[in-house]
């Protein structure tokens, strides 16, 4: 059961100044020989999810750049907590990585009691991989073609919306919509985007605040109807779809991000090597093309910058969740 109550708010992220330890000569030597065996990239959501799609793009780039296989391992469940906890417990040797979304590394600590990891203490942020907006979609059988019409329908009929799990950007997008419109669309959490779509496409649930890369093919094919995007600007891939603000919900904005993380105590030189390699990958035209085709904006930046960003996001969502009275029972 989820309870959500708050007024319209505007997200502001301020980058804090952080510090990372300097690499020792031994660490530098270890980084020079790294990697010498295959690497596992844990994706804390199932196959077909946007996290999985972005993870496989990152894994392919890392494989080509590092000269060792980077294998994606899906560990879904508990809103991404199962996969994140597995990486937190892994050896800090650079051979187990996490593609962590906003939910696992910024939101979940404020939602779940007895979380089996501390996202600020148990991980070292490497770099932001991509930022993704959500898009409000409905099954075509739902008789609405605008956000206004959806609000009117929700006031008369029982509707439900799917998400990839409690605490994710899809969940928060839906609850923010409910609060701002005084709607009561029921939240149905799933274990990943693929499972959610399996019920959305045949109409067993009617609504979804879907990560754009996940739903874009179905929007293009006409299997889903897009009503609005949750970002402050329209998507180049859906130029005719308004933003939520344009659709009448002023101040509505939700964006999800997906970053590369390693376990705490990983050698700083390895962190810096992974950062440098990943930033080069994200700057490659082919990678940019792949991400943009999925509706994702390429990330980048130093490990220090991403560490500050993650901490700011953690604090921002903690305040929002507390003020809103969100709880997962």
C-alpha positions, 0 to 999 in steps of 0.5 A: 500500500502506498500513501502519497500526499504533497503539493506541486514541487519543482526538483532542484539538484545542487552539486556538492563538492566531494573528494575521492581518495588518491590512488597509491602506486600499488593501486595504479599498478593494479589498474594497469593490469585491470581487467585480466578476466571477465567482468559482471555488470549486475542489472537490478531489474529484469530483461526488457527493462530500460535498465537492462537495455542501457546496461547492455549498451554499456556492457558492449562498450566496456567489452570493446574498450577493455578487451575482456567480456563484460557480462550482464547479469539480471538480478530483479526483485524488491524494487532493485534492492536484491541486485544492488545488495549483491553488488554491495557484498561483492569483492571490491576488485572491479569485477562486479559492477552495478548499473544503478538507477535513481531508485536503488541509489537515491530513492529506496533508502527513504522508502524501505526499512532495513535496507540491506545496503547503504547506497552512500557507504557501500558503493563508489559512483563511477559515472552517470551513464544516461538520463531518461524521461518518462512518458505517460501512456495508455492502452489504446482501448482507454477512451482518452487522448489527452491528460485532461481526458485521463483525469476526467476518466479517472474521476469516474472509473477505477483505473490502474497504472503499472510500474517496474516496482515500488520507489522507481521513477515510474512509481513516483511519476504516478503518485505525483500525478495522483497528488496533483490531479486528486486522482486515485489511479491504483499502483500495480508494481511489477518485477521489471519493465517486461512484466509490466508491459505484459499486462499493459499491452493487453489492457489488464492495466490501463496506464503507465508512466513508462521509461521512454526507451521501454515504450517507444517501439510500442508507441510507434507501432500504435500499441500504446498511446502517448499523452505526455512526457515527464521532462521539462522539454519535449522529446525529439523522438516524440515531438508531437507529444506535449510535456506534462506542464504543457498538458496542464500540470505546471511544475510537474517534472520527473527524470530518471538517471542510470549510473555505473557503480562499484563496491566500496573500497575498490581501488581508486585507480580502477575507479578512475580507469572505469570512469575514463573508459566509460566517458570515452564510450559515451562520447562515441557517435555510435553510443550516442546514436544508440542511446538517443534512439532509445530516448536516453540522453548520454551521461558522463562526467567525473567520478567526483562529480557523479558522487556529488550528484548522487548524494544530492539526489539522495537528500532531495528524494529523502525530503520529498518522500518525507514531506509527501508521506510516502510509505511502502507497507 
